[in-house]
Amino acid sequence: MSNTPHLLADEFPADAQKIQDLQAANPRFDKICKEYDQVNRAVHRAEIRVDLMSEADEQELRRQRAALKDQIARMLADA
């Protein structure tokens, strides 16, 4: 477990500009990125114990984050 947030710019450093461009041009991509950021913040807050939750709930958030990241990666590859 890492206490470092998984920011999209850190996850896809070579695609930082492409992410910004797609967010501006594609509402669906922008929505997915915003959802990723929201879930990512929740995971980070759980990791640093700001928001206490069960391990199962934290794992579910991690699965959601991974699924969103995969979706973003596919959209970046297709762009």
PDB file of N, CA, C and O in Angstrom, chain B, residues numbered from 101:
ATOM      1  N   MET B 101       0.857  -1.178   0.000  1.00  0.00           N
ATOM      2  CA  MET B 101       0.000   0.000   0.000  1.00  0.00           C
ATOM      3  C   MET B 101       0.896   1.232   0.000  1.00  0.00           C
ATOM      4  O   MET B 101       1.869   1.328   0.749  1.00  0.00           O
ATOM      5  N   SER B 102       0.543   2.139  -0.840  1.00  0.00           N
ATOM      6  CA  SER B 102       1.288   3.386  -0.942  1.00  0.00           C
ATOM      7  C   SER B 102       0.426   4.520  -0.417  1.00  0.00           C
ATOM      8  O   SER B 102      -0.780   4.558  -0.665  1.00  0.00           O
ATOM      9  N   ASN B 103       1.035   5.431   0.299  1.00  0.00           N
ATOM     10  CA  ASN B 103       0.292   6.592   0.786  1.00  0.00           C
ATOM     11  C   ASN B 103       0.383   7.760  -0.178  1.00  0.00           C
ATOM     12  O   ASN B 103       0.066   8.893   0.184  1.00  0.00           O
ATOM     13  N   THR B 104       0.810   7.492  -1.392  1.00  0.00           N
ATOM     14  CA  THR B 104       0.922   8.521  -2.411  1.00  0.00           C
ATOM     15  C   THR B 104      -0.285   8.444  -3.329  1.00  0.00           C
ATOM     16  O   THR B 104      -0.610   7.363  -3.820  1.00  0.00           O
ATOM     17  N   PRO B 105      -0.954   9.555  -3.574  1.00  0.00           N
ATOM     18  CA  PRO B 105      -2.099   9.520  -4.491  1.00  0.00           C
ATOM     19  C   PRO B 105      -1.653   9.125  -5.899  1.00  0.00           C
ATOM     20  O   PRO B 105      -0.561   9.482  -6.339  1.00  0.00           O
ATOM     21  N   HIS B 106      -2.497   8.398  -6.584  1.00  0.00           N
ATOM     22  CA  HIS B 106      -2.218   7.955  -7.954  1.00  0.00           C
ATOM     23  C   HIS B 106      -2.831   8.953  -8.930  1.00  0.00           C
ATOM     24  O   HIS B 106      -3.852   8.662  -9.554  1.00  0.00           O
ATOM     25  N   LEU B 107      -2.224  10.116  -9.065  1.00  0.00           N
ATOM     26  CA  LEU B 107      -2.744  11.143  -9.964  1.00  0.00           C
ATOM     27  C   LEU B 107      -2.585  10.701 -11.408  1.00  0.00           C
ATOM     28  O   LEU B 107      -1.618  10.021 -11.751  1.00  0.00           O
ATOM     29  N   LEU B 108      -3.531  11.086 -12.253  1.00  0.00           N
ATOM     30  CA  LEU B 108      -3.474  10.688 -13.655  1.00  0.00           C
ATOM     31  C   LEU B 108      -2.180  11.144 -14.325  1.00  0.00           C
ATOM     32  O   LEU B 108      -1.607  10.410 -15.130  1.00  0.00           O
ATOM     33  N   ALA B 109      -1.724  12.330 -14.004  1.00  0.00           N
ATOM     34  CA  ALA B 109      -0.480  12.838 -14.596  1.00  0.00           C
ATOM     35  C   ALA B 109       0.709  11.966 -14.205  1.00  0.00           C
ATOM     36  O   ALA B 109       1.671  11.849 -14.965  1.00  0.00           O
ATOM     37  N   ASP B 110       0.648  11.355 -13.026  1.00  0.00           N
ATOM     38  CA  ASP B 110       1.715  10.449 -12.588  1.00  0.00           C
ATOM     39  C   ASP B 110       1.552   9.061 -13.198  1.00  0.00           C
ATOM     40  O   ASP B 110       2.538   8.383 -13.489  1.00  0.00           O
ATOM     41  N   GLU B 111       0.316   8.648 -13.388  1.00  0.00           N
ATOM     42  CA  GLU B 111       0.037   7.333 -13.963  1.00  0.00           C
ATOM     43  C   GLU B 111       0.351   7.290 -15.456  1.00  0.00           C
ATOM     44  O   GLU B 111       0.787   6.261 -15.973  1.00  0.00           O
ATOM     45  N   PHE B 112       0.129   8.402 -16.143  1.00  0.00           N
ATOM     46  CA  PHE B 112       0.347   8.494 -17.590  1.00  0.00           C
ATOM     47  C   PHE B 112       1.203   9.728 -17.910  1.00  0.00           C
ATOM     48  O   PHE B 112       0.725  10.643 -18.580  1.00  0.00           O
ATOM     49  N   PRO B 113       2.451   9.768 -17.447  1.00  0.00           N
ATOM     50  CA  PRO B 113       3.249  10.992 -17.624  1.00  0.00           C
ATOM     51  C   PRO B 113       3.476  11.376 -19.087  1.00  0.00           C
ATOM     52  O   PRO B 113       3.555  12.562 -19.407  1.00  0.00           O
ATOM     53  N   ALA B 114       3.581  10.406 -19.960  1.00  0.00           N
ATOM     54  CA  ALA B 114       3.814  10.716 -21.375  1.00  0.00           C
ATOM     55  C   ALA B 114       2.559  11.247 -22.064  1.00  0.00           C
ATOM     56  O   ALA B 114       2.631  11.811 -23.155  1.00  0.00           O
ATOM     57  N   ASP B 115       1.414  11.062 -21.417  1.00  0.00           N
ATOM     58  CA  ASP B 115       0.140  11.462 -22.021  1.00  0.00           C
ATOM     59  C   ASP B 115      -0.524  12.633 -21.308  1.00  0.00           C
ATOM     60  O   ASP B 115      -1.716  12.872 -21.502  1.00  0.00           O
ATOM     61  N   ALA B 116       0.221  13.364 -20.492  1.00  0.00           N
ATOM     62  CA  ALA B 116      -0.377  14.445 -19.704  1.00  0.00           C
ATOM     63  C   ALA B 116      -1.097  15.464 -20.590  1.00  0.00           C
ATOM     64  O   ALA B 116      -2.218  15.866 -20.278  1.00  0.00           O
ATOM     65  N   GLN B 117      -0.475  15.879 -21.676  1.00  0.00           N
ATOM     66  CA  GLN B 117      -1.116  16.856 -22.567  1.00  0.00           C
ATOM     67  C   GLN B 117      -2.307  16.237 -23.292  1.00  0.00           C
ATOM     68  O   GLN B 117      -3.335  16.889 -23.480  1.00  0.00           O
ATOM     69  N   LYS B 118      -2.166  14.987 -23.694  1.00  0.00           N
ATOM     70  CA  LYS B 118      -3.262  14.296 -24.375  1.00  0.00           C
ATOM     71  C   LYS B 118      -4.480  14.183 -23.448  1.00  0.00           C
ATOM     72  O   LYS B 118      -5.618  14.324 -23.894  1.00  0.00           O
ATOM     73  N   ILE B 119      -4.234  13.930 -22.170  1.00  0.00           N
ATOM     74  CA  ILE B 119      -5.324  13.848 -21.190  1.00  0.00           C
ATOM     75  C   ILE B 119      -6.057  15.182 -21.126  1.00  0.00           C
ATOM     76  O   ILE B 119      -7.287  15.218 -21.166  1.00  0.00           O
ATOM     77  N   GLN B 120      -5.310  16.273 -21.026  1.00  0.00           N
ATOM     78  CA  GLN B 120      -5.942  17.599 -20.968  1.00  0.00           C
ATOM     79  C   GLN B 120      -6.737  17.884 -22.232  1.00  0.00           C
ATOM     80  O   GLN B 120      -7.855  18.395 -22.168  1.00  0.00           O
ATOM     81  N   ASP B 121      -6.160  17.551 -23.381  1.00  0.00           N
ATOM     82  CA  ASP B 121      -6.844  17.798 -24.655  1.00  0.00           C
ATOM     83  C   ASP B 121      -8.124  16.978 -24.766  1.00  0.00           C
ATOM     84  O   ASP B 121      -9.160  17.489 -25.193  1.00  0.00           O
ATOM     85  N   LEU B 122      -8.050  15.702 -24.379  1.00  0.00           N
ATOM     86  CA  LEU B 122      -9.236  14.846 -24.455  1.00  0.00           C
ATOM     87  C   LEU B 122     -10.310  15.282 -23.464  1.00  0.00           C
ATOM     88  O   LEU B 122     -11.501  15.214 -23.765  1.00  0.00           O
ATOM     89  N   GLN B 123      -9.891  15.727 -22.288  1.00  0.00           N
ATOM     90  CA  GLN B 123     -10.872  16.206 -21.314  1.00  0.00           C
ATOM     91  C   GLN B 123     -11.633  17.405 -21.870  1.00  0.00           C
ATOM     92  O   GLN B 123     -12.833  17.548 -21.635  1.00  0.00           O
ATOM     93  N   ALA B 124     -10.942  18.254 -22.596  1.00  0.00           N
ATOM     94  CA  ALA B 124     -11.586  19.439 -23.170  1.00  0.00           C
ATOM     95  C   ALA B 124     -12.488  19.076 -24.350  1.00  0.00           C
ATOM     96  O   ALA B 124     -13.504  19.731 -24.580  1.00  0.00           O
ATOM     97  N   ALA B 125     -12.121  18.038 -25.094  1.00  0.00           N
ATOM     98  CA  ALA B 125     -12.836  17.716 -26.330  1.00  0.00           C
ATOM     99  C   ALA B 125     -13.876  16.608 -26.182  1.00  0.00           C
ATOM    100  O   ALA B 125     -14.800  16.516 -26.990  1.00  0.00           O
ATOM    101  N   ASN B 126     -13.734  15.776 -25.165  1.00  0.00           N
ATOM    102  CA  ASN B 126     -14.583  14.591 -25.055  1.00  0.00           C
ATOM    103  C   ASN B 126     -15.254  14.551 -23.678  1.00  0.00           C
ATOM    104  O   ASN B 126     -14.604  14.217 -22.687  1.00  0.00           O
ATOM    105  N   PRO B 127     -16.541  14.887 -23.605  1.00  0.00           N
ATOM    106  CA  PRO B 127     -17.232  14.910 -22.310  1.00  0.00           C
ATOM    107  C   PRO B 127     -17.221  13.556 -21.593  1.00  0.00           C
ATOM    108  O   PRO B 127     -17.150  13.511 -20.365  1.00  0.00           O
ATOM    109  N   ARG B 128     -17.290  12.469 -22.339  1.00  0.00           N
ATOM    110  CA  ARG B 128     -17.274  11.137 -21.713  1.00  0.00           C
ATOM    111  C   ARG B 128     -15.915  10.885 -21.053  1.00  0.00           C
ATOM    112  O   ARG B 128     -15.848  10.401 -19.923  1.00  0.00           O
ATOM    113  N   PHE B 129     -14.845  11.213 -21.761  1.00  0.00           N
ATOM    114  CA  PHE B 129     -13.501  11.052 -21.208  1.00  0.00           C
ATOM    115  C   PHE B 129     -13.335  11.928 -19.967  1.00  0.00           C
ATOM    116  O   PHE B 129     -12.781  11.487 -18.960  1.00  0.00           O
ATOM    117  N   ASP B 130     -13.810  13.153 -20.040  1.00  0.00           N
ATOM    118  CA  ASP B 130     -13.725  14.073 -18.904  1.00  0.00           C
ATOM    119  C   ASP B 130     -14.465  13.507 -17.696  1.00  0.00           C
ATOM    120  O   ASP B 130     -13.975  13.592 -16.570  1.00  0.00           O
ATOM    121  N   LYS B 131     -15.637  12.934 -17.926  1.00  0.00           N
ATOM    122  CA  LYS B 131     -16.431  12.354 -16.831  1.00  0.00           C
ATOM    123  C   LYS B 131     -15.686  11.187 -16.188  1.00  0.00           C
ATOM    124  O   LYS B 131     -15.657  11.062 -14.963  1.00  0.00           O
ATOM    125  N   ILE B 132     -15.085  10.336 -17.014  1.00  0.00           N
ATOM    126  CA  ILE B 132     -14.346   9.192 -16.493  1.00  0.00           C
ATOM    127  C   ILE B 132     -13.136   9.667 -15.686  1.00  0.00           C
ATOM    128  O   ILE B 132     -12.845   9.111 -14.627  1.00  0.00           O
ATOM    129  N   CYS B 133     -12.437  10.680 -16.170  1.00  0.00           N
ATOM    130  CA  CYS B 133     -11.289  11.228 -15.434  1.00  0.00           C
ATOM    131  C   CYS B 133     -11.719  11.820 -14.096  1.00  0.00           C
ATOM    132  O   CYS B 133     -11.042  11.632 -13.086  1.00  0.00           O
ATOM    133  N   LYS B 134     -12.823  12.522 -14.089  1.00  0.00           N
ATOM    134  CA  LYS B 134     -13.316  13.102 -12.833  1.00  0.00           C
ATOM    135  C   LYS B 134     -13.731  12.008 -11.857  1.00  0.00           C
ATOM    136  O   LYS B 134     -13.494  12.122 -10.654  1.00  0.00           O
ATOM    137  N   GLU B 135     -14.348  10.949 -12.373  1.00  0.00           N
ATOM    138  CA  GLU B 135     -14.723   9.828 -11.514  1.00  0.00           C
ATOM    139  C   GLU B 135     -13.465   9.152 -10.958  1.00  0.00           C
ATOM    140  O   GLU B 135     -13.420   8.791  -9.782  1.00  0.00           O
ATOM    141  N   TYR B 136     -12.446   8.982 -11.807  1.00  0.00           N
ATOM    142  CA  TYR B 136     -11.171   8.423 -11.353  1.00  0.00           C
ATOM    143  C   TYR B 136     -10.604   9.279 -10.214  1.00  0.00           C
ATOM    144  O   TYR B 136     -10.200   8.748  -9.179  1.00  0.00           O
ATOM    145  N   ASP B 137     -10.576  10.593 -10.404  1.00  0.00           N
ATOM    146  CA  ASP B 137     -10.040  11.492  -9.374  1.00  0.00           C
ATOM    147  C   ASP B 137     -10.808  11.358  -8.063  1.00  0.00           C
ATOM    148  O   ASP B 137     -10.213  11.361  -6.985  1.00  0.00           O
ATOM    149  N   GLN B 138     -12.131  11.240  -8.158  1.00  0.00           N
ATOM    150  CA  GLN B 138     -12.964  11.116  -6.962  1.00  0.00           C
ATOM    151  C   GLN B 138     -12.671   9.799  -6.231  1.00  0.00           C
ATOM    152  O   GLN B 138     -12.484   9.794  -5.014  1.00  0.00           O
ATOM    153  N   VAL B 139     -12.633   8.703  -6.960  1.00  0.00           N
ATOM    154  CA  VAL B 139     -12.349   7.402  -6.353  1.00  0.00           C
ATOM    155  C   VAL B 139     -10.919   7.384  -5.818  1.00  0.00           C
ATOM    156  O   VAL B 139     -10.669   6.857  -4.734  1.00  0.00           O
ATOM    157  N   ASN B 140      -9.993   7.951  -6.563  1.00  0.00           N
ATOM    158  CA  ASN B 140      -8.601   8.002  -6.136  1.00  0.00           C
ATOM    159  C   ASN B 140      -8.455   8.765  -4.818  1.00  0.00           C
ATOM    160  O   ASN B 140      -7.718   8.340  -3.929  1.00  0.00           O
ATOM    161  N   ARG B 141      -9.157   9.887  -4.697  1.00  0.00           N
ATOM    162  CA  ARG B 141      -9.118  10.651  -3.436  1.00  0.00           C
ATOM    163  C   ARG B 141      -9.667   9.811  -2.287  1.00  0.00           C
ATOM    164  O   ARG B 141      -9.118   9.831  -1.185  1.00  0.00           O
ATOM    165  N   ALA B 142     -10.746   9.075  -2.536  1.00  0.00           N
ATOM    166  CA  ALA B 142     -11.335   8.236  -1.492  1.00  0.00           C
ATOM    167  C   ALA B 142     -10.362   7.139  -1.062  1.00  0.00           C
ATOM    168  O   ALA B 142     -10.239   6.851   0.128  1.00  0.00           O
ATOM    169  N   VAL B 143      -9.674   6.530  -2.020  1.00  0.00           N
ATOM    170  CA  VAL B 143      -8.677   5.505  -1.692  1.00  0.00           C
ATOM    171  C   VAL B 143      -7.554   6.129  -0.865  1.00  0.00           C
ATOM    172  O   VAL B 143      -7.153   5.575   0.159  1.00  0.00           O
ATOM    173  N   HIS B 144      -7.059   7.255  -1.297  1.00  0.00           N
ATOM    174  CA  HIS B 144      -5.961   7.913  -0.578  1.00  0.00           C
ATOM    175  C   HIS B 144      -6.382   8.276   0.849  1.00  0.00           C
ATOM    176  O   HIS B 144      -5.616   8.077   1.792  1.00  0.00           O
ATOM    177  N   ARG B 145      -7.583   8.801   1.004  1.00  0.00           N
ATOM    178  CA  ARG B 145      -8.070   9.169   2.339  1.00  0.00           C
ATOM    179  C   ARG B 145      -8.213   7.929   3.222  1.00  0.00           C
ATOM    180  O   ARG B 145      -7.973   7.993   4.428  1.00  0.00           O
ATOM    181  N   ALA B 146      -8.601   6.810   2.627  1.00  0.00           N
ATOM    182  CA  ALA B 146      -8.691   5.565   3.394  1.00  0.00           C
ATOM    183  C   ALA B 146      -7.293   5.081   3.786  1.00  0.00           C
ATOM    184  O   ALA B 146      -7.084   4.613   4.905  1.00  0.00           O
ATOM    185  N   GLU B 147      -6.340   5.196   2.861  1.00  0.00           N
ATOM    186  CA  GLU B 147      -4.967   4.751   3.136  1.00  0.00           C
ATOM    187  C   GLU B 147      -4.323   5.532   4.275  1.00  0.00           C
ATOM    188  O   GLU B 147      -3.594   4.964   5.088  1.00  0.00           O
ATOM    189  N   ILE B 148      -4.590   6.819   4.332  1.00  0.00           N
ATOM    190  CA  ILE B 148      -3.965   7.619   5.394  1.00  0.00           C
ATOM    191  C   ILE B 148      -4.865   7.724   6.625  1.00  0.00           C
ATOM    192  O   ILE B 148      -4.594   8.476   7.561  1.00  0.00           O
ATOM    193  N   ARG B 149      -5.935   6.947   6.588  1.00  0.00           N
ATOM    194  CA  ARG B 149      -6.864   6.803   7.727  1.00  0.00           C
ATOM    195  C   ARG B 149      -7.592   8.087   8.096  1.00  0.00           C
ATOM    196  O   ARG B 149      -7.943   8.291   9.258  1.00  0.00           O
ATOM    197  N   VAL B 150      -7.817   8.946   7.122  1.00  0.00           N
ATOM    198  CA  VAL B 150      -8.663  10.119   7.347  1.00  0.00           C
ATOM    199  C   VAL B 150     -10.117   9.667   7.358  1.00  0.00           C
ATOM    200  O   VAL B 150     -10.914  10.101   8.189  1.00  0.00           O
ATOM    201  N   ASP B 151     -10.447   8.780   6.410  1.00  0.00           N
ATOM    202  CA  ASP B 151     -11.781   8.182   6.349  1.00  0.00           C
ATOM    203  C   ASP B 151     -11.631   6.700   6.665  1.00  0.00           C
ATOM    204  O   ASP B 151     -11.044   5.946   5.888  1.00  0.00           O
ATOM    205  N   LEU B 152     -12.160   6.294   7.797  1.00  0.00           N
ATOM    206  CA  LEU B 152     -12.057   4.894   8.186  1.00  0.00           C
ATOM    207  C   LEU B 152     -13.129   4.084   7.476  1.00  0.00           C
ATOM    208  O   LEU B 152     -14.290   4.488   7.409  1.00  0.00           O
ATOM    209  N   MET B 153     -12.720   2.929   6.944  1.00  0.00           N
ATOM    210  CA  MET B 153     -13.666   2.033   6.280  1.00  0.00           C
ATOM    211  C   MET B 153     -13.126   0.621   6.401  1.00  0.00           C
ATOM    212  O   MET B 153     -11.965   0.407   6.752  1.00  0.00           O
ATOM    213  N   SER B 154     -13.983  -0.328   6.107  1.00  0.00           N
ATOM    214  CA  SER B 154     -13.560  -1.722   6.184  1.00  0.00           C
ATOM    215  C   SER B 154     -12.557  -2.015   5.076  1.00  0.00           C
ATOM    216  O   SER B 154     -12.496  -1.313   4.067  1.00  0.00           O
ATOM    217  N   GLU B 155     -11.784  -3.052   5.284  1.00  0.00           N
ATOM    218  CA  GLU B 155     -10.811  -3.453   4.266  1.00  0.00           C
ATOM    219  C   GLU B 155     -11.520  -3.838   2.968  1.00  0.00           C
ATOM    220  O   GLU B 155     -11.019  -3.569   1.876  1.00  0.00           O
ATOM    221  N   ALA B 156     -12.683  -4.465   3.095  1.00  0.00           N
ATOM    222  CA  ALA B 156     -13.450  -4.850   1.901  1.00  0.00           C
ATOM    223  C   ALA B 156     -13.893  -3.619   1.115  1.00  0.00           C
ATOM    224  O   ALA B 156     -13.827  -3.609  -0.114  1.00  0.00           O
ATOM    225  N   ASP B 157     -14.340  -2.589   1.815  1.00  0.00           N
ATOM    226  CA  ASP B 157     -14.751  -1.355   1.136  1.00  0.00           C
ATOM    227  C   ASP B 157     -13.564  -0.678   0.460  1.00  0.00           C
ATOM    228  O   ASP B 157     -13.679  -0.166  -0.654  1.00  0.00           O
ATOM    229  N   GLU B 158     -12.428  -0.681   1.141  1.00  0.00           N
ATOM    230  CA  GLU B 158     -11.230  -0.078   0.553  1.00  0.00           C
ATOM    231  C   GLU B 158     -10.798  -0.861  -0.688  1.00  0.00           C
ATOM    232  O   GLU B 158     -10.414  -0.267  -1.696  1.00  0.00           O
ATOM    233  N   GLN B 159     -10.861  -2.183  -0.618  1.00  0.00           N
ATOM    234  CA  GLN B 159     -10.505  -3.006  -1.778  1.00  0.00           C
ATOM    235  C   GLN B 159     -11.453  -2.761  -2.949  1.00  0.00           C
ATOM    236  O   GLN B 159     -11.024  -2.750  -4.103  1.00  0.00           O
ATOM    237  N   GLU B 160     -12.725  -2.567  -2.662  1.00  0.00           N
ATOM    238  CA  GLU B 160     -13.691  -2.272  -3.728  1.00  0.00           C
ATOM    239  C   GLU B 160     -13.358  -0.943  -4.402  1.00  0.00           C
ATOM    240  O   GLU B 160     -13.443  -0.825  -5.624  1.00  0.00           O
ATOM    241  N   LEU B 161     -12.982   0.045  -3.615  1.00  0.00           N
ATOM    242  CA  LEU B 161     -12.560   1.327  -4.190  1.00  0.00           C
ATOM    243  C   LEU B 161     -11.323   1.146  -5.070  1.00  0.00           C
ATOM    244  O   LEU B 161     -11.217   1.755  -6.135  1.00  0.00           O
ATOM    245  N   ARG B 162     -10.398   0.312  -4.623  1.00  0.00           N
ATOM    246  CA  ARG B 162      -9.193   0.056  -5.420  1.00  0.00           C
ATOM    247  C   ARG B 162      -9.552  -0.612  -6.754  1.00  0.00           C
ATOM    248  O   ARG B 162      -8.978  -0.287  -7.793  1.00  0.00           O
ATOM    249  N   ARG B 163     -10.507  -1.545  -6.712  1.00  0.00           N
ATOM    250  CA  ARG B 163     -10.948  -2.200  -7.950  1.00  0.00           C
ATOM    251  C   ARG B 163     -11.595  -1.189  -8.890  1.00  0.00           C
ATOM    252  O   ARG B 163     -11.366  -1.221 -10.099  1.00  0.00           O
ATOM    253  N   GLN B 164     -12.402  -0.296  -8.330  1.00  0.00           N
ATOM    254  CA  GLN B 164     -13.031   0.741  -9.152  1.00  0.00           C
ATOM    255  C   GLN B 164     -11.969   1.633  -9.789  1.00  0.00           C
ATOM    256  O   GLN B 164     -12.050   1.963 -10.972  1.00  0.00           O
ATOM    257  N   ARG B 165     -10.976   2.017  -8.996  1.00  0.00           N
ATOM    258  CA  ARG B 165      -9.907   2.874  -9.519  1.00  0.00           C
ATOM    259  C   ARG B 165      -9.156   2.167 -10.650  1.00  0.00           C
ATOM    260  O   ARG B 165      -8.856   2.779 -11.675  1.00  0.00           O
ATOM    261  N   ALA B 166      -8.857   0.896 -10.465  1.00  0.00           N
ATOM    262  CA  ALA B 166      -8.139   0.140 -11.500  1.00  0.00           C
ATOM    263  C   ALA B 166      -8.969   0.035 -12.774  1.00  0.00           C
ATOM    264  O   ALA B 166      -8.434   0.163 -13.876  1.00  0.00           O
ATOM    265  N   ALA B 167     -10.271  -0.199 -12.630  1.00  0.00           N
ATOM    266  CA  ALA B 167     -11.141  -0.304 -13.806  1.00  0.00           C
ATOM    267  C   ALA B 167     -11.210   1.028 -14.548  1.00  0.00           C
ATOM    268  O   ALA B 167     -11.174   1.056 -15.779  1.00  0.00           O
ATOM    269  N   LEU B 168     -11.307   2.118 -13.813  1.00  0.00           N
ATOM    270  CA  LEU B 168     -11.336   3.441 -14.441  1.00  0.00           C
ATOM    271  C   LEU B 168     -10.010   3.745 -15.129  1.00  0.00           C
ATOM    272  O   LEU B 168      -9.986   4.299 -16.228  1.00  0.00           O
ATOM    273  N   LYS B 169      -8.913   3.382 -14.480  1.00  0.00           N
ATOM    274  CA  LYS B 169      -7.593   3.603 -15.081  1.00  0.00           C
ATOM    275  C   LYS B 169      -7.469   2.810 -16.380  1.00  0.00           C
ATOM    276  O   LYS B 169      -6.936   3.317 -17.368  1.00  0.00           O
ATOM    277  N   ASP B 170      -7.955   1.572 -16.384  1.00  0.00           N
ATOM    278  CA  ASP B 170      -7.922   0.759 -17.607  1.00  0.00           C
ATOM    279  C   ASP B 170      -8.742   1.403 -18.715  1.00  0.00           C
ATOM    280  O   ASP B 170      -8.333   1.418 -19.876  1.00  0.00           O
ATOM    281  N   GLN B 171      -9.895   1.929 -18.347  1.00  0.00           N
ATOM    282  CA  GLN B 171     -10.756   2.602 -19.323  1.00  0.00           C
ATOM    283  C   GLN B 171     -10.054   3.835 -19.905  1.00  0.00           C
ATOM    284  O   GLN B 171     -10.094   4.070 -21.112  1.00  0.00           O
ATOM    285  N   ILE B 172      -9.424   4.602 -19.048  1.00  0.00           N
ATOM    286  CA  ILE B 172      -8.688   5.795 -19.488  1.00  0.00           C
ATOM    287  C   ILE B 172      -7.540   5.385 -20.409  1.00  0.00           C
ATOM    288  O   ILE B 172      -7.315   6.019 -21.440  1.00  0.00           O
ATOM    289  N   ALA B 173      -6.818   4.335 -20.043  1.00  0.00           N
ATOM    290  CA  ALA B 173      -5.697   3.873 -20.870  1.00  0.00           C
ATOM    291  C   ALA B 173      -6.179   3.453 -22.255  1.00  0.00           C
ATOM    292  O   ALA B 173      -5.532   3.761 -23.255  1.00  0.00           O
ATOM    293  N   ARG B 174      -7.314   2.751 -22.322  1.00  0.00           N
ATOM    294  CA  ARG B 174      -7.862   2.346 -23.624  1.00  0.00           C
ATOM    295  C   ARG B 174      -8.244   3.559 -24.452  1.00  0.00           C
ATOM    296  O   ARG B 174      -7.969   3.610 -25.651  1.00  0.00           O
ATOM    297  N   MET B 175      -8.872   4.531 -23.821  1.00  0.00           N
ATOM    298  CA  MET B 175      -9.292   5.731 -24.549  1.00  0.00           C
ATOM    299  C   MET B 175      -8.078   6.529 -25.029  1.00  0.00           C
ATOM    300  O   MET B 175      -8.097   7.086 -26.126  1.00  0.00           O
ATOM    301  N   LEU B 176      -7.039   6.583 -24.223  1.00  0.00           N
ATOM    302  CA  LEU B 176      -5.816   7.274 -24.641  1.00  0.00           C
ATOM    303  C   LEU B 176      -5.175   6.553 -25.829  1.00  0.00           C
ATOM    304  O   LEU B 176      -4.688   7.191 -26.761  1.00  0.00           O
ATOM    305  N   ALA B 177      -5.180   5.235 -25.787  1.00  0.00           N
ATOM    306  CA  ALA B 177      -4.583   4.462 -26.879  1.00  0.00           C
ATOM    307  C   ALA B 177      -5.366   4.633 -28.177  1.00  0.00           C
ATOM    308  O   ALA B 177      -4.792   4.620 -29.266  1.00  0.00           O
ATOM    309  N   ASP B 178      -6.680   4.795 -28.050  1.00  0.00           N
ATOM    310  CA  ASP B 178      -7.536   4.941 -29.236  1.00  0.00           C
ATOM    311  C   ASP B 178      -7.525   6.357 -29.799  1.00  0.00           C
ATOM    312  O   ASP B 178      -7.947   6.579 -30.934  1.00  0.00           O
ATOM    313  N   ALA B 179      -7.044   7.314 -29.012  1.00  0.00           N
ATOM    314  CA  ALA B 179      -7.095   8.726 -29.439  1.00  0.00           C
ATOM    315  C   ALA B 179      -5.972   9.065 -30.394  1.00  0.00           C
ATOM    316  O   ALA B 179      -5.870  10.205 -30.846  1.00  0.00           O
TER     317      ALA B 179
END
